[in-house]
Amino acid sequence: MIILENYYQVLGIEMDAGEKEIKRAYMKMLRKHPPEKDEEGFKKIREAYETLSNHKSRAEYDAILKYKDEIEEYMIYGQVAIEEENFMEAVKYFKKILVIEPSLSYARNMLGLAFSYNGDYQQAIEQFKRLIKEDSKNSAYLFNMAMAHMGLENYRVAKDYLIKAYQENKINSDVVLALVNIHINDKQYGEAVRLLREAIELDGEVDFQDQIYFFKLLEVYIIEGDIEQAKDILKEIESITPNDDDVRNYVIWRVSKLAAELYDLQRYEYAKILSAWALKLDPYNEAVKDLHNSSTHLYELYKQCNMFQNDYDILKPLKGIVSLWLTNDNDISEYEREEYFNDFMRQLEYKYNEDILKSVRRIKRKYKKVYDLNTEFFNGLEKALDTQNNNLGGSYSSDSNTNTNGNGGSGNCFVATAAYGTPWAKEINLLRKWRDKKLKVSYYGSYFICFYNKVGPIAANIIRKNKLLMAATRLLIKGLIKLLKIGR
């Protein structure tokens, strides 16, 4: 038969050990079984201390050791069911124990936890209420009650129970970290830092046993945006890390993992700093090296992009296109991306060619990292504009008479631009030249241009929404060019 965990053996003490001896044994065993090396052992040690440090739970545990096999068997089955995440099965076994012996608070606490793990928070709260009524100073019960209220999003109530749990047991890291998370959620960063510092200094020594709190401090400063304090915490972590390969590898992994998470959140500056720190401890780690290089590149890119977005000499549609390239795929669908891109391109149609060229060349000269995001696009745009200007015998400038309505990019060729999906198709260039040479110099031609400027945008909006209409319009334009012998 499987035997229940003997908590006295876990702590290495006799069954008649006093409270001070239990606490000394607990601290001693924590140093032998740190969480980064023995997570399961650490968990058992904490459970043993929480059970044996409380008079009532210890008395009940002692009774369980003497109970008949039936109760022990139900307890084991219930614990196994929780480990396998079969929580309702666990509920069934813990209820059977309470039918046999209703006063077993240990079994009732496990029943409450099973309900809580299953998401039945209200039923869990009912069990913890009974336990707290009998033992209002039990830190474990207070903490479990807080977590159940957290599940119901009763954060104010949860915070009150966590404060009480912390007052009763300040060495329980789960209580400390949960309370710190509440303070972070409330943006009470100073209070979170104060609590973590208090936890670090609680035993009178600052060593690697406090690393869990130092990493939480690092998280607090990153969330707060205090980069200098975050760097100082990294120095403190390095100072408490012993010269042990396993421990150093754990620390490197922990910092690198945080750096990767920050990278995914696009917090590239912090990802760069953390990966650089990890790389200093392990300079041959290729994964960390790749993360650092990528973080550095993207940090510099976004830094340059911020300057780029605030540059008034760059046209807004080009800024929009660049923003679109930097938008995460999870935040926008492929259809939306294409629609936004087309919209920005349509906005460019109404800009002067000279202004577009100035913006593109300014990006190329001053914002190299932005330009390198899509050199093919910028090069193609610049080449198309240069070709168009050469064909027209010069560029469209802001004071040119060829653009009476200020629509230099498309030259008011609304329908043709909609049909071809670009204002720089060679057919559109031919139409512009014909318009300027033939229509604008005649009375009826000028009248037609005025009429077209009114109805053209309406027709263009209809055409660009229908691919069949776009294709048909392109055929008509080619036929018109051939009929009028434009360009010959």
TIMIZA-517286 format. One line per field, with one value per residue (C-alpha): residue in one letter; z, y, x. Coordinates in steps of 0.05 Angstrom, whole numbers, plus 5000, padded with zeros to 4 digits. Each point is the difference from the previous one (the first is absolute). Layout:
aa = a, ...;
w = Z, ...;
v = Y, ...;
u = X, ...;
END
This chain:
aa = m, i, i, l, e, n, y, y, q, v, l, g, i, e, m, d, a, g, e, k, e, i, k, r, a, y, m, k, m, l, r, k, h, p, p, e, k, d, e, e, g, f, k, k, i, r, e, a, y, e, t, l, s, n, h, k, s, r, a, e, y, d, a, i, l, k, y, k, d, e, i, e, e, y, m, i, y, g, q, v, a, i, e, e, e, n, f, m, e, a, v, k, y, f, k, k, i, l, v, i, e, p, s, l, s, y, a, r, n, m, l, g, l, a, f, s, y, n, g, d, y, q, q, a, i, e, q, f, k, r, l, i, k, e, d, s, k, n, s, a, y, l, f, n, m, a, m, a, h, m, g, l, e, n, y, r, v, a, k, d, y, l, i, k, a, y, q, e, n, k, i, n, s, d, v, v, l, a, l, v, n, i, h, i, n, d, k, q, y, g, e, a, v, r, l, l, r, e, a, i, e, l, d, g, e, v, d, f, q, d, q, i, y, f, f, k, l, l, e, v, y, i, i, e, g, d, i, e, q, a, k, d, i, l, k, e, i, e, s, i, t, p, n, d, d, d, v, r, n, y, v, i, w, r, v, s, k, l, a, a, e, l, y, d, l, q, r, y, e, y, a, k, i, l, s, a, w, a, l, k, l, d, p, y, n, e, a, v, k, d, l, h, n, s, s, t, h, l, y, e, l, y, k, q, c, n, m, f, q, n, d, y, d, i, l, k, p, l, k, g, i, v, s, l, w, l, t, n, d, n, d, i, s, e, y, e, r, e, e, y, f, n, d, f, m, r, q, l, e, y, k, y, n, e, d, i, l, k, s, v, r, r, i, k, r, k, y, k, k, v, y, d, l, n, t, e, f, f, n, g, l, e, k, a, l, d, t, q, n, n, n, l, g, g, s, y, s, s, d, s, n, t, n, t, n, g, n, g, g, s, g, n, c, f, v, a, t, a, a, y, g, t, p, w, a, k, e, i, n, l, l, r, k, w, r, d, k, k, l, k, v, s, y, y, g, s, y, f, i, c, f, y, n, k, v, g, p, i, a, a, n, i, i, r, k, n, k, l, l, m, a, a, t, r, l, l, i, k, g, l, i, k, l, l, k, i, g, r;
w = 5000, 4985, 5063, 5012, 4999, 5068, 5012, 5060, 4956, 4946, 5051, 5034, 5070, 5053, 5013, 5066, 4969, 5024, 4959, 4998, 4980, 4943, 4974, 5003, 4964, 4947, 4985, 4999, 4951, 4954, 4991, 4983, 4951, 4964, 4949, 4940, 5015, 5033, 4987, 5027, 5061, 5014, 4994, 5050, 5049, 4998, 5009, 5058, 5034, 4989, 5030, 5060, 5018, 5015, 5065, 4974, 4931, 5034, 5049, 4942, 4959, 5059, 5004, 4926, 5009, 5049, 4962, 4969, 4929, 4970, 5014, 4979, 4935, 4985, 5014, 4952, 4945, 5009, 4995, 4938, 4968, 5012, 4969, 4939, 4999, 5010, 5051, 5006, 5014, 5055, 5028, 5006, 5042, 5046, 5014, 5019, 5051, 5030, 5005, 5043, 5040, 4989, 5045, 4955, 4977, 4957, 4958, 4998, 4976, 4945, 4981, 4995, 4956, 4955, 4991, 4986, 4949, 4965, 4996, 5052, 5040, 5039, 5026, 5017, 5039, 5041, 5021, 5017, 5040, 5046, 5008, 5015, 5049, 5040, 4989, 4979, 5003, 4953, 4943, 4952, 5008, 4993, 4937, 4969, 5015, 4965, 4938, 4996, 5003, 4946, 4957, 5008, 4986, 5070, 5003, 5059, 5043, 4976, 5019, 5071, 5010, 4970, 5049, 5058, 4973, 4994, 5071, 5026, 4957, 4966, 4976, 4952, 4931, 4968, 5046, 4988, 4924, 4997, 5042, 4957, 4938, 5031, 5012, 4928, 4974, 5042, 4973, 5071, 4978, 5061, 5046, 4958, 5005, 5076, 5010, 4959, 5036, 5066, 4977, 4978, 5066, 5044, 5020, 5009, 4940, 4927, 4960, 4942, 5041, 4986, 4924, 4991, 5030, 4960, 4935, 5021, 5015, 4930, 4973, 5041, 4975, 4928, 5005, 5033, 4944, 5047, 4957, 5047, 5060, 4957, 4983, 5075, 5015, 4947, 5036, 5067, 4968, 4974, 5068, 5036, 4946, 5026, 4958, 4983, 4927, 5012, 5037, 4950, 4943, 5036, 5008, 4927, 4979, 5045, 4975, 4927, 5007, 5026, 4944, 4949, 5031, 4997, 4927, 4984, 5034, 4956, 5061, 4961, 5043, 5061, 4959, 4975, 5071, 5030, 4943, 5003, 5074, 4987, 4943, 5047, 5044, 4941, 4939, 4958, 5007, 4927, 5018, 5047, 4950, 4946, 5048, 5018, 4927, 4980, 5061, 4986, 4927, 5015, 5057, 4953, 4946, 5045, 5028, 4929, 4983, 5057, 4970, 4931, 5022, 5030, 4937, 4968, 4935, 4988, 4968, 5045, 4952, 5000, 5076, 4999, 4954, 5045, 5061, 4963, 4988, 5075, 5021, 5030, 4959, 5061, 5002, 4929, 4947, 4931, 4969, 5046, 4986, 4925, 5007, 5044, 4952, 4940, 5038, 5015, 4927, 4979, 5046, 4965, 4934, 5022, 5018, 4955, 4969, 5022, 5073, 4997, 4972, 5053, 5054, 4971, 4992, 5070, 5028, 4960, 5024, 5072, 5021, 4972, 5046, 4979, 4927, 5008, 5024, 4927, 4953, 4941, 5014, 5009, 4940, 4956, 5022, 4987, 4932, 4979, 5019, 4965, 4937, 5002, 5009, 4942, 4955, 5018, 4987, 5073, 5069, 5027, 5048, 5051, 4956, 4934, 4955, 4979, 5066, 5009, 5057, 5036, 4985, 4975, 5010, 4957, 4959, 5011, 4960, 5050, 4957, 4968, 5067, 5030, 4940, 5004, 5076, 4995, 4976, 4965, 4945, 4931, 4971, 5052, 4983, 4927, 5018, 5043, 4943, 4951, 5049, 5011, 4925, 4971, 5049, 5042, 4940, 4973, 5026, 4999, 5027, 5061, 5010, 4998, 5051, 5048, 4992, 5008, 5064, 5031, 4977, 4993, 5075, 5005, 4940, 5027, 5066, 4964, 4953, 5053, 5039, 4942, 4966, 4938, 4992, 5009, 4945, 4953, 5012, 4985, 4933, 4984, 5018, 4955, 4944, 5010, 4997, 4936, 4969, 5015, 4982, 5066, 5009, 4926;
v = 5000, 5071, 5038, 5074, 5047, 5002, 5074, 4987, 4961, 5054, 5052, 4950, 5009, 4957, 4998, 5037, 5058, 5070, 5061, 5030, 4935, 4992, 5070, 4988, 4934, 5033, 5055, 4948, 4955, 5059, 5012, 4927, 4998, 5067, 5004, 5008, 4933, 4959, 5030, 4939, 4995, 5074, 4992, 4941, 5039, 5059, 4955, 4966, 5066, 5029, 4938, 4990, 5073, 5007, 4967, 4978, 4975, 4964, 4965, 4978, 4977, 4959, 4969, 4984, 4961, 4956, 4994, 4936, 4981, 5023, 5074, 4997, 4967, 5053, 5054, 4970, 4991, 5071, 5027, 4958, 5025, 5072, 4986, 4971, 5061, 4956, 5049, 4975, 4930, 5031, 5035, 4932, 4969, 5060, 5001, 4926, 5016, 5055, 4952, 4955, 5057, 5069, 5035, 4986, 5070, 4975, 4960, 5059, 5046, 4950, 4998, 5076, 4998, 4947, 5044, 5061, 4964, 4978, 5072, 4989, 5060, 5012, 4928, 5007, 5064, 4964, 4948, 5052, 5041, 4941, 4990, 5073, 5003, 4944, 5027, 5073, 5005, 4943, 5031, 4943, 5006, 5075, 4994, 4948, 5043, 5059, 4958, 4978, 5073, 5016, 4947, 5039, 5065, 5026, 5033, 5046, 4942, 4957, 5055, 5003, 4925, 5002, 5055, 4958, 4938, 5040, 5027, 4929, 4970, 5045, 4945, 4970, 5022, 4984, 5050, 5053, 4994, 4999, 5063, 5032, 4984, 5035, 5062, 4997, 4995, 5062, 5035, 5005, 4985, 5032, 4955, 4939, 5017, 5013, 4932, 4963, 5035, 4981, 4927, 5000, 5027, 4958, 4947, 5051, 4974, 5019, 4939, 4956, 4976, 5069, 4994, 4989, 5070, 5032, 4975, 5028, 5067, 4998, 4989, 5058, 5049, 4978, 5009, 5068, 5019, 5014, 4975, 5022, 4964, 4938, 5002, 5006, 4939, 4960, 5019, 4976, 4934, 4991, 5014, 4947, 4946, 4948, 4973, 4936, 4979, 4974, 5063, 5047, 4962, 5007, 5075, 5009, 4961, 5041, 5067, 4976, 4976, 5067, 5034, 4956, 5017, 5074, 4991, 4970, 5060, 5046, 5027, 4997, 5046, 4956, 4937, 5028, 5017, 4932, 4959, 5040, 4983, 4926, 5001, 5028, 4938, 4952, 5032, 4936, 4991, 5006, 5006, 5058, 5031, 4998, 5029, 5057, 5016, 5001, 5041, 5051, 5006, 5009, 5049, 5043, 4993, 5021, 5056, 5025, 4989, 5046, 5055, 4983, 5005, 5069, 5026, 5051, 4997, 4929, 4991, 4968, 4944, 4975, 5002, 4959, 4948, 4992, 4993, 4946, 4961, 5003, 4977, 4930, 4947, 4983, 5071, 5004, 4952, 4992, 5031, 5060, 5008, 5001, 5049, 5048, 4996, 5016, 5057, 5031, 4991, 5035, 5058, 5005, 5008, 5069, 5023, 5036, 4954, 5047, 4996, 4924, 4997, 5047, 4956, 4936, 5029, 5030, 4931, 4969, 5052, 5011, 4937, 4942, 4947, 5022, 4999, 4930, 4974, 4997, 5025, 4969, 5043, 5065, 4987, 4982, 5062, 5045, 4968, 5006, 5073, 5016, 4965, 5036, 5068, 4986, 4980, 5065, 5042, 5019, 4989, 5023, 5054, 5034, 5062, 4963, 5022, 4928, 4983, 5050, 4962, 4983, 4926, 4990, 4926, 4975, 5063, 4993, 4934, 4972, 4945, 4976, 4999, 4958, 4952, 4988, 5004, 5049, 5072, 4983, 4951, 5019, 5006, 5052, 5039, 5001, 5025, 5055, 5024, 4998, 5038, 5054, 5008, 4993, 5010, 5057, 5044, 4997, 5030, 4936, 4960, 5045, 4994, 4923, 5001, 5041, 4951, 4940, 5026, 4999, 4931, 4965, 4985, 4970, 4955, 4981, 4977, 4955, 4970, 4985, 4957, 4954, 4961, 4987, 5074, 5014, 4951, 5027, 5072, 4982, 4971, 5063, 5044, 4959, 5005, 5075, 5009, 4960, 5036, 5070, 4978, 5028, 4995, 4992;
u = 5000, 5023, 5018, 4984, 5060, 5032, 5011, 5044, 5048, 4996, 5026, 5046, 4970, 4969, 4925, 5008, 5039, 4981, 4981, 5070, 5031, 4949, 5016, 5076, 4991, 4958, 5051, 5056, 4963, 4983, 5074, 5011, 4942, 4994, 4943, 5046, 5033, 4944, 4931, 4963, 5043, 4991, 4924, 4999, 5043, 4953, 4939, 5033, 5016, 4930, 4969, 5046, 5009, 4925, 4976, 4932, 5023, 5058, 4953, 4955, 5060, 5024, 4931, 5001, 5065, 4962, 4935, 4978, 5018, 4934, 5012, 5072, 4980, 4947, 5051, 5050, 4948, 4978, 5071, 5014, 4936, 5023, 5068, 4964, 4955, 4938, 4973, 4928, 5028, 5042, 4939, 4966, 5057, 5008, 4926, 5003, 5054, 4956, 4942, 5044, 5031, 4968, 5051, 5060, 5017, 5057, 4951, 4952, 5056, 5016, 4927, 4999, 5062, 4969, 4939, 5044, 5043, 4936, 4975, 4945, 5024, 4936, 5000, 5074, 4985, 4947, 5052, 5053, 4949, 4990, 5074, 5014, 4943, 5035, 5071, 5001, 5077, 5016, 5040, 4986, 4925, 5002, 5043, 4954, 4940, 5035, 5013, 4927, 4979, 5051, 4966, 4935, 5037, 4985, 5068, 4986, 4977, 5058, 5049, 4972, 5009, 5070, 5020, 4975, 5036, 5065, 4993, 4994, 5055, 5051, 5045, 4949, 5024, 4933, 4966, 5053, 4998, 4924, 4997, 5054, 4959, 4939, 5043, 5026, 4929, 4983, 5063, 5025, 5071, 5033, 4959, 5018, 5075, 4994, 4967, 5053, 5057, 4969, 4995, 5073, 5025, 4954, 5051, 5056, 5039, 4999, 5019, 4977, 4940, 4972, 5006, 4925, 4989, 5056, 4970, 4933, 5033, 5029, 4930, 4971, 5053, 4989, 4925, 5011, 5049, 5058, 5058, 5056, 4969, 4992, 5074, 5017, 4957, 5039, 5064, 4970, 4979, 5070, 5030, 4957, 5010, 5049, 5056, 4962, 4988, 4930, 4979, 5032, 4966, 4934, 5010, 5020, 4939, 4955, 5026, 5000, 4928, 4979, 5038, 4964, 4932, 5017, 5021, 4933, 4967, 5043, 5036, 5065, 5042, 4990, 5009, 5066, 5024, 4980, 5028, 5066, 5004, 4987, 5051, 5052, 4992, 4997, 5033, 4996, 4925, 4976, 4926, 5014, 5047, 4946, 4949, 5047, 5017, 4927, 4980, 5055, 4980, 4926, 5014, 5041, 4947, 4942, 5042, 5012, 4927, 4978, 5043, 4974, 4927, 5013, 5035, 4953, 5039, 4975, 4932, 4947, 4980, 5072, 5001, 4936, 5031, 5060, 4955, 4963, 5065, 5015, 4930, 4999, 4963, 4958, 4972, 4976, 4973, 5032, 4937, 5004, 5074, 4987, 4942, 5040, 5059, 4956, 4969, 5068, 5020, 4936, 5018, 5067, 4965, 4978, 5070, 5049, 5052, 5055, 4976, 4997, 5070, 5027, 4970, 5027, 5070, 4998, 4983, 5056, 5050, 4979, 4962, 5040, 4969, 4930, 5020, 5030, 4933, 4978, 5053, 4963, 4939, 5039, 5046, 4941, 4962, 5059, 5013, 4927, 4997, 5065, 4975, 4934, 5034, 5047, 4943, 4963, 5062, 5008, 4972, 4934, 5017, 4955, 4994, 4991, 4942, 4988, 4966, 4944, 4969, 5065, 4996, 5070, 5009, 4943, 4994, 4924, 4998, 4951, 4969, 5065, 5035, 4943, 5002, 5075, 5006, 5058, 5008, 5066, 4979, 5028, 4930, 4983, 5063, 4978, 4930, 5030, 5044, 4941, 4957, 5052, 5016, 4930, 4944, 5026, 5014, 4929, 4936, 4959, 5058, 5006, 4924, 5006, 5058, 4957, 4942, 5046, 5030, 4930, 4977, 5068, 5010, 4930, 5012, 5069, 4971, 4950, 5053, 5053, 4950, 4987, 5056, 4958, 4987, 5075, 5017, 4947, 5022, 5073, 4977, 4961, 5060, 5046, 4948, 4995, 5075, 5003, 4940, 5027, 5071, 5025, 5075, 5015;
END
